[in-house]
Amino acid sequence: MEKNCPEFFNIVLEDISSPTEAVVNGRPTILAGTNNYLGLTCNSECIRASCLAAEKEGTGTTGSRMANGTFAGHIALERELSDFYGRTHTIVFSTGYLANLAILSTAVGPGEVILLDADCHASIYDGCRLGGAEVIRFRHNDVLDLEKRLQRLAKRDTNVLVVVEGIYSMMGDKAPLADIVAVKRKHGAYLVVDEAHSLGVLGETGRGLTEEAGVEDQVDFIVGTFSKSLGAIGGFCTSNHPGLELIRYASRPYIFTASLSPSTVASTRTALGIIRTQPQLRQQLWANANVLHARIKGLGYAVGPVPSPIIAVHYRNVEEAFAMWNGLLQRGIYVNMVLPPATPGGGALLRCSLSAAHSRDQIERIGEAFAALIGVHS
């Protein structure tokens, strides 16, 4: 990187002491921008499972799933995810990014159409670009705009795949999924929901927005990642469509990428079991989110109207956001600095992502840092 590259691109966690604390620039710092929603990166059961798998099966597979890279653990994880979601087919990928690349570049092709929410993640856009389908955006969370575009496509008599997210990663808002499902059913479209930020966060059992909205049986494909609530790395797609299995033989991101290491598979399987059996983690996460959202909103910052584990403060210009970001860091609080084009609607964001592992004292200290910086500008 260039020497004058903004320092928020060069943050190094020098010494990690817990899921919510590390040393940054020589200073003990509260981590409030990690997507570690349930705090499972340092869970003792997950670490133990990871270590045992590495000792037994080695540090990596050195091959793709199509070559020598399918171990018994990969198959077990796919079966456990299928059971968790009540689906018949699941494919595990090496990252969540690759899961979106694989599904969206392969499930539809030339002559077919993908309709995606304008605020979808970069991996969704890139997956669409890899395939041969026509790509059309609809306005963020605008069901009327989605229906208008589906109506225009009706005369084509072709497959249409609608793509939305459970929780959107920048602003922390949710898709109006029940309404989207109603529209896609009316027009005979298929639906992909990316639950990357909502797995383990939403729903009675943590299955995400599809569960919370009560529309699981109407969602054709669920894509997700292991790098948020599950505390590892990897991704998956689960579905009841038998054709999902054909992705294994047609998807370049699956065929040509080394598979997940045994240690990662083992920790992910353990974390999935924790999500299923410890709902108190999800409850604690939301308690933390409600407290901090109310505090920051009460201070007058420009945050979203609805509490979420993702709390984004919007700034009109980068200089103002950087001054605030730097002020927080100097007070021992790390949050994400997000710049265009990743930010919806332009401007810049300071993005907090909370964890069940944050203590009430840490939540108070984050709030106090925001309070001390009211009016800070470049």
C-alpha positions in Angstrom: 0.0 0.0 0.0 1.0 3.6 -0.5 2.5 5.4 2.5 -0.3 7.9 2.5 -3.1 5.3 2.4 -5.6 6.1 5.2 -4.7 4.3 8.4 -8.0 2.6 8.7 -6.9 0.3 5.9 -3.8 -0.6 8.0 -5.3 -1.6 11.4 -3.4 -4.5 12.9 -4.7 -6.5 15.9 -1.4 -6.9 17.6 -2.5 -9.1 20.5 -5.9 -10.6 20.8 -7.0 -11.3 24.4 -10.7 -12.1 23.8 -13.5 -11.9 21.2 -14.0 -8.3 22.1 -10.5 -7.0 23.1 -7.2 -6.6 21.4 -4.1 -4.4 21.4 -4.2 -1.8 18.5 -1.4 0.7 18.1 0.0 -0.4 21.4 -3.3 0.4 23.2 -5.9 -2.0 24.7 -8.9 -1.6 22.5 -12.5 -2.8 22.6 -13.4 -4.4 19.3 -16.8 -3.2 18.1 -16.4 -4.0 14.4 -15.7 -7.7 14.0 -19.0 -9.4 12.9 -18.3 -11.9 15.8 -22.0 -11.8 16.7 -22.0 -14.7 19.2 -18.4 -14.4 20.3 -17.5 -17.9 19.2 -14.1 -17.3 17.8 -12.6 -17.9 21.3 -15.1 -20.5 22.5 -13.2 -23.2 24.3 -15.3 -26.0 22.8 -14.7 -24.7 19.3 -11.0 -24.3 19.9 -10.7 -27.8 21.3 -12.5 -29.3 18.3 -10.3 -27.4 15.9 -7.1 -28.5 17.6 -8.1 -32.2 17.8 -9.0 -32.2 14.1 -5.7 -30.6 13.1 -3.8 -33.2 15.2 -5.8 -36.1 13.6 -6.2 -34.9 10.0 -3.5 -32.2 9.4 -3.6 -28.5 8.8 -5.2 -28.6 5.3 -6.6 -30.7 2.6 -4.3 -29.5 -0.3 -7.0 -30.1 -2.8 -10.5 -29.1 -4.0 -13.7 -30.9 -3.2 -13.6 -32.5 -6.7 -10.1 -33.8 -6.2 -8.8 -35.1 -2.8 -10.4 -32.3 -0.7 -13.6 -34.0 0.4 -13.1 -35.4 3.9 -15.7 -37.1 6.1 -16.0 -33.9 8.1 -17.2 -31.9 5.0 -20.0 -34.4 4.4 -20.9 -34.4 8.1 -21.1 -30.6 8.1 -23.3 -30.6 5.0 -25.7 -33.1 6.6 -25.8 -31.1 9.9 -26.6 -27.9 8.0 -29.3 -29.7 6.0 -30.8 -30.9 9.3 -30.5 -27.4 10.9 -32.4 -25.8 8.0 -34.8 -28.7 7.3 -33.5 -29.0 3.7 -32.5 -32.0 1.6 -29.3 -30.7 0.0 -26.4 -28.5 1.2 -23.1 -27.7 -0.4 -20.2 -26.3 1.7 -17.7 -23.8 0.1 -14.4 -22.5 1.2 -15.7 -19.0 1.9 -19.1 -17.3 1.9 -17.9 -15.1 -1.0 -17.3 -18.2 -3.1 -20.7 -19.6 -2.1 -22.4 -16.6 -3.8 -20.0 -16.7 -6.8 -20.8 -20.4 -7.2 -24.6 -20.3 -6.9 -25.2 -17.1 -8.8 -22.9 -17.9 -11.7 -24.3 -21.4 -12.2 -27.9 -21.6 -11.1 -29.1 -19.3 -13.9 -27.6 -18.6 -17.3 -28.0 -17.0 -20.7 -31.6 -16.0 -21.5 -32.5 -15.9 -17.8 -32.7 -13.0 -15.4 -31.4 -12.1 -11.9 -33.2 -9.4 -10.0 -31.1 -8.2 -7.1 -31.6 -5.7 -4.3 -29.4 -2.7 -5.1 -27.7 -2.8 -1.7 -26.6 -6.5 -2.0 -23.0 -7.4 -1.1 -20.1 -7.3 -3.5 -20.0 -11.1 -3.6 -23.5 -11.2 -5.0 -22.7 -8.6 -7.7 -19.6 -10.5 -8.6 -21.4 -13.8 -8.8 -24.0 -12.3 -11.1 -21.2 -11.0 -13.4 -19.6 -14.5 -13.6 -22.8 -16.0 -15.1 -24.5 -15.3 -18.4 -27.8 -14.2 -17.0 -29.1 -10.6 -17.4 -28.8 -8.7 -14.2 -31.4 -6.1 -13.1 -31.3 -4.1 -9.8 -34.4 -3.0 -7.9 -34.4 -0.3 -5.3 -33.3 -1.3 -1.8 -36.1 -3.0 0.1 -38.7 -1.6 -2.3 -41.2 -4.4 -2.9 -43.3 -2.2 -5.3 -40.2 -1.6 -7.5 -39.5 -5.4 -7.5 -43.0 -6.2 -8.5 -42.9 -3.6 -11.3 -39.8 -5.2 -12.7 -41.3 -8.7 -12.4 -44.4 -7.6 -14.3 -42.2 -6.3 -17.1 -40.4 -9.6 -17.3 -43.6 -11.7 -17.5 -43.7 -11.6 -21.3 -40.3 -13.1 -21.6 -41.4 -16.5 -20.1 -38.0 -17.2 -18.6 -36.6 -18.1 -15.2 -36.1 -15.2 -12.9 -34.0 -15.4 -9.7 -34.6 -12.7 -7.0 -31.7 -12.1 -4.6 -31.9 -10.4 -1.2 -30.1 -10.5 2.1 -31.5 -11.2 5.6 -29.6 -8.4 7.4 -27.8 -5.9 5.1 -24.2 -5.6 6.2 -23.8 -1.9 6.0 -26.9 -0.4 7.7 -28.1 -3.5 9.6 -31.6 -3.3 8.2 -33.7 -6.4 7.3 -35.4 -7.3 4.0 -39.2 -7.1 4.0 -39.1 -10.8 3.3 -42.7 -11.8 3.7 -43.8 -9.2 1.1 -40.9 -10.2 -1.2 -42.0 -13.9 -1.0 -45.6 -13.0 -1.8 -44.5 -11.1 -4.9 -42.1 -13.8 -6.1 -44.8 -16.4 -5.7 -47.3 -14.3 -7.6 -44.9 -14.1 -10.6 -43.4 -17.6 -10.4 -39.8 -16.4 -9.6 -37.2 -18.2 -7.6 -35.7 -16.6 -4.4 -32.2 -16.6 -2.9 -31.7 -15.2 0.6 -28.2 -14.5 1.8 -28.3 -15.0 5.6 -24.6 -14.1 6.2 -25.4 -11.6 8.9 -28.6 -13.1 10.1 -27.6 -16.7 10.8 -27.4 -17.1 14.5 -28.9 -13.6 14.9 -32.5 -13.8 13.9 -35.2 -16.5 14.3 -36.3 -18.6 17.3 -33.6 -21.1 16.7 -31.2 -18.8 14.9 -31.9 -19.9 11.3 -32.2 -16.3 10.2 -34.7 -14.0 8.7 -36.4 -16.7 6.7 -37.3 -18.3 10.1 -38.2 -15.0 11.8 -40.5 -14.1 8.8 -42.2 -17.5 8.8 -41.4 -18.1 5.1 -38.8 -20.8 5.1 -40.8 -23.1 2.9 -41.1 -20.4 0.2 -37.4 -19.6 0.0 -35.7 -21.6 -2.8 -32.0 -21.2 -1.8 -30.4 -20.0 1.4 -26.7 -18.9 1.2 -24.6 -18.2 4.3 -21.2 -17.9 5.8 -19.2 -19.4 8.7 -17.3 -16.1 9.2 -19.8 -14.3 11.3 -21.9 -16.0 14.0 -20.1 -19.3 13.5 -16.7 -17.7 14.2 -14.7 -19.4 11.5 -14.5 -19.1 7.7 -16.4 -20.8 4.9 -19.8 -20.7 3.3 -22.7 -22.8 2.2 -25.9 -23.1 0.1 -28.9 -25.2 1.2 -32.0 -26.0 -0.7 -34.7 -28.6 -1.4 -34.0 -28.5 -5.1 -32.3 -31.7 -6.3 -30.6 -29.6 -9.0 -28.4 -28.0 -6.3 -26.2 -31.1 -6.4 -25.3 -30.3 -10.0 -23.6 -27.1 -8.8 -20.7 -29.4 -7.6 -20.0 -30.4 -11.3 -20.5 -27.0 -12.9 -19.3 -24.3 -10.5 -15.7 -23.1 -11.0 -15.5 -21.6 -7.4 -16.3 -25.1 -6.1 -14.2 -27.2 -8.5 -11.0 -25.1 -8.5 -10.7 -24.0 -4.9 -9.0 -26.0 -2.1 -11.5 -27.2 0.5 -11.9 -26.1 4.1 -9.2 -27.3 6.5 -10.3 -30.1 9.0 -9.8 -27.7 11.9 -12.2 -25.1 10.4 -14.8 -27.8 9.6 -14.6 -29.1 13.2 -14.9 -25.7 14.9 -17.8 -24.8 12.6 -19.7 -28.0 13.4 -19.2 -27.3 17.1 -20.4 -23.7 16.7 -23.5 -24.8 14.8 -24.3 -27.0 17.8 -23.9 -24.1 20.1 -26.3 -22.0 18.1 -28.8 -24.7 18.3 -28.5 -25.3 22.1 -27.6 -21.9 23.6 -30.3 -19.3 22.6 -29.1 -17.2 25.5 -26.2 -16.0 23.3 -28.6 -14.6 20.8 -30.6 -13.0 23.6 -27.5 -11.3 25.0 -26.5 -10.1 21.6 -29.9 -8.3 21.2 -29.8 -6.9 24.7 -26.4 -5.3 23.8 -27.7 -4.0 20.5 -30.8 -2.4 22.0 -28.7 -0.7 24.7 -26.1 0.8 22.4 -28.5 1.7 19.7 -30.6 3.7 22.1 -27.5 5.4 23.6 -26.1 6.4 20.2 -29.4 7.5 18.8 -30.2 9.5 22.0 -26.9 11.4 21.5 -28.2 12.6 18.2 -26.1 10.6 15.8 -27.5 9.6 12.4 -28.3 5.9 12.9 -31.0 3.7 11.6 -34.4 3.9 13.2 -34.5 0.2 14.2 -32.1 -1.5 16.6 -29.7 -4.1 15.1 -26.4 -5.8 16.0 -25.1 -3.6 13.2 -25.3 0.1 14.2 -24.1 2.4 11.4 -23.5 6.1 11.9 -23.8 8.0 8.7 -21.6 11.0 7.7 -21.9 13.2 4.7 -18.1 13.3 4.0 -15.1 11.1 4.5 -13.1 13.7 6.5 -15.7 14.1 9.2 -16.1 10.3 9.5 -12.4 9.8 9.7 -12.0 12.4 12.5 -14.7 10.6 14.4 -13.2 7.1 13.7 -9.8 8.3 14.8 -11.2 9.9 18.0 -12.9 6.6 18.9 -9.7 4.7 18.3 -7.7 7.0 20.5 -10.3 6.3 23.2 -9.7 2.5 22.8 -12.7 1.8 20.6 -12.4 0.1 17.2 -15.3 0.4 14.7 -15.3 -0.1 10.9 -14.8 2.8 8.6 -16.7 2.3 5.4 -16.3 4.4 2.2 -18.1 4.7 -1.1 -19.0 2.7 -3.2 -19.6 0.2 -0.3 -21.8 2.8 1.5 -25.5 3.0 0.4 -26.4 6.5 -0.8 -22.9 7.9 -0.7 -21.1 9.5 2.2 -19.2 7.4 4.8 -20.2 5.1 7.6 -18.8 4.3 11.0 -20.1 0.8 11.5 -20.4 -0.9 14.9 -21.1 -4.7 15.0 -21.8 -6.0 18.4 -21.3 -9.4 20.0 -22.9 -11.4 22.7 -19.4 -11.5 24.2 -19.5 -7.7 24.9 -19.9 -7.0 28.6 -22.3 -4.4 29.8 -19.3 -2.4 30.9 -17.8 -2.5 27.4 -21.2 -1.4 25.9 -21.2 1.5 28.3 -17.6 2.4 27.4 -18.5 2.4 23.7 -21.4 4.7 24.4 -19.2 7.0 26.5 -16.7 7.4 23.7 -19.5 8.4 21.3 -20.8 10.9 23.9 -17.3 12.4 24.4 -17.0 13.0 20.6 -20.3 14.8 20.0 -19.6 17.6 17.5 -16.2 16.2 16.3 -15.5 17.2 12.7 -12.6 17.6 10.4 
